[in-house]
Amino acid sequence: MIRTDKCPNCGSLGTGKGYWSGYAALMPLGNPLSMGSKVIVRVCRECGRIFDLHAEKPEKF
């Protein structure tokens, strides 16, 4: 898979990076005591589309 910073919705190259805040961590199924991982996202600065979501710590799964 080729990674691109181009928005898949409007084609803009103006994108930023962020993460879900608060209790919106990605949690592994079957392990309720795990702290999980932040979800890192790319967001388009033009249209607001959120894309390219990934776990900051995939080893937690």
N, C-alpha and C positions, 0 to 999 in steps of 0.2 A: 504494500500500500504506500502510495506517495503522499507525504504530508505537505499540505499547502496552507498558507496563511490567507488565502483568498476566500472570501465569504461565499458559501455555496448558494445563498439566497439572492444576493444582489451583485456579486462579483467584486465588491470593494476590497482593496488591499489594506484598508484601515481597520486592523483588528487589535484587540487587547487580550490580556490573559488575566484570569481571576480564579477564585475558588468559592464554593458554597460556604457560608459562615454559619455559626450557631451549631445546632445539633444535626445538621444535614450531612453527616458523615456516611460513607458507603460502608455497610456492615456485612461481614460474611454470614451466610446462612448456617444455622446449626451451631454457632458460637456466640451466644449472647453476651459473654464477658469480654469479647474483643473490643478494642478501642476503634477498630475500623481504620479508615483512611479518608483524607480530604479528597474531594472531587475537584480536579483542576479542569477549567474550561477556557475556550477561546470565545470571544464575543465580538461581533461586528460593531464598529463605532458608528456606522451609517444607519443600518436598519435594526440593530439590536438582536439579531439572530444569535443564539447560543449554539456552538458546535464544537466538535473535537473534545468530548469529555473523556477523561481518563483518571484512574486512581493514582494518587501521589505515591502510595506505598503498596504496589500490587503483591508484594510478598506476604501481606497480611491474609491473603486468600488462598 
